[in-house]
């Protein structure tokens, strides 16, 4: 079984029944990641696998710290023996270090999981932050507003996402810039 087939199967088994909306979101994030394949080269499959797995840490069967990037990455590393780069992307998806800091878990996340390449980190941020909870495409601004509304501005998630907003917008600009360059280079003269 290839990396993406394995990732879809595992994510579905962890989320589809217990958290169907989270599963729908994960499918949407994976679709968005696949749409970025022109700028990812050989890492396209890796990013799609990380995208569909990024929220497995929400699964009630493995949630232990209440911080899904850390719980998911630990599960993928310790129980599944997953590809190290996929694990690192799951651990650090969508500015997770900032949320880890809010939760008093930054040191754990930093010491257990190295950051992956900036281009892949950016692509996963964009994939997650342009996908609604129901798996539909959205803008980063609408997604950030939705998160603050859902959790509340004075919650850990609300505070974290407001701190992360500048990096989310910057990642979006970088990814869109790379996509524009690729499109321009493939246009006939």
N, C-alpha and C positions, 0 to 999 in steps of 0.2 A: 504494500500500500504506500503510495506517495505521501509526501509531507502534507499537502493540502487536504487530500482525502482523509488522512488520519486526523488532522486538525478539525475538520468539519464533523466527523463522526464523534470525536471526543467532546467537542463543544455541544453538539446536539444532545449527547447522553447526559451531560452535566446541567444543561439549561432548559431544553425544550419543554419538558414536562413540568418541572418545578417552577421555572421562571420564563414562561413563554414570551413575554414582552422583551425580556433581556436577550432571549434567543433571536427574536426578530431584529433587535438592534444589532446584535453581533453579525447576523447575515448581511444587514445593510452596510455595516462597517467593512466587511470583507468585500462586498460589491464595490464600494468606493475605493478600497485599496487596489482591487483589480483594475479599476479605471486609471490608476496612476502608473500602471506597468510600463508605459513608454519612458518614464524617467528612472525606473528601478533596475533595468537590465536583468542580470542574473539573480537579483534579490527579489524579484516580483513574487515568486512563489513563497518565499520566506515571509514577506510582509503580509501576504494574504492569509497565511497560516496564523501569524501573530494576531492579525485583525479579527479573525473568527474566534480566536481563543482569548482575546484581551479581557473579557469579563467573566471567565470561568471561576474566578475567585469569589464571585457572588453566590455560587452554588452552596446551598445549605449543607451539603455533604462534606465540604472542605473548609468553609469559612471558619476561621479561628480567631484572627485578630480584629476582624471587622473592617480591615483595609484590603479591599479586593485585589489590588495589584500585587501586594506582598503574598497574600494567601494563594492567589492563582499561580504566581511564579514559583513559590515553594512547592506547590502540588505538582506542577509540570516538571520541575527539576527532580524532586524526591520520589514521587510516585510513578511518573510516566517516563522519566529519563529523556525528556524532550530535548530537541536541538537547543544548544546553549544560546544561540542568537535569538531564537523565538522566546525563550525564557526571559532574556534580558529586555526584549521589547515589551513583553507582557508586564514585567516588573516596573518598567519606567514609562508606561504609556500615558499620554496626555498630562504631562507635567507632574507625574506622581510624586516626585521629590517634595514639591510644595505641599501637597496634601499630607504626605508622610510627616513633614515638619509640624503641621497642625495637630497631628495625632501623636506626636512624640515618638515616631517610628523612623525618622529620617536616617539615623545612624544604622539601624537594622537594614534598611533598604540599600543604602550606599555601600555598606560593607559586604553584603551578601551578593549583590548584583551590580556588575559594571554597566555603564551606559553603552548602548549600541551606537553605531555610526549616526552622526547628526542627520544625514539625508533620510535614513529610515525612521528615526525618531520623529522628524518633521512629517513624513508621509503618514505615520500612524496617528499623530495628533490630528492632522487634517481629515483623515478617514473617520476618526471618532467624532470630531467636533463639527462635521458637516453631515451627521446622520442623527435623525431623531430617535427617541426611545422606541418608536414603532418601525424603525428601519428605513425611513424615507429620507431623501436628500433635503438638506437645509443649509442655511448660511451659518458661519461661526457666530455672528451676533445673535441670531435667533436661538441657536443651541445654547449659548451662554445664558441668555435670558431665561430660557426654559429650565435650565439647571438651577438657577437662583430661585426661580418661582417654585419649583418642585421641592427643594430642600429648605429654602428660606435664607435670607442674607446673613443671618446671625448664627448659622450652623457651621460646623467644620467644613462641609462641602461648599456652602455658600461663600465663606471667607476664602477658601482655597481657590475656587474658580475665579473669583474677582482678582486675586493676586496673579493667577495664571493667564488671565485674559491678554496682557501684552505679548506674552510668548506665543500664545495660540494664534493671535493675529499675525505675528512675525513669521511663524512657521507657515501659515497660509500664504503669505506673500512670497516666501521663498519657494514653496512648492508650485504655486501658480506661475512664478517666473521661470522655473525649470520646465514646466509643461509648455509654456509659450515658446521657449527656445527650441524644444524638441519639435513642436509643431512647425515652427518657422524653418527648421533645418530639413524637414521632410516634405515641404511644399515644393512643387515643381517650379522651376524658374521660367 
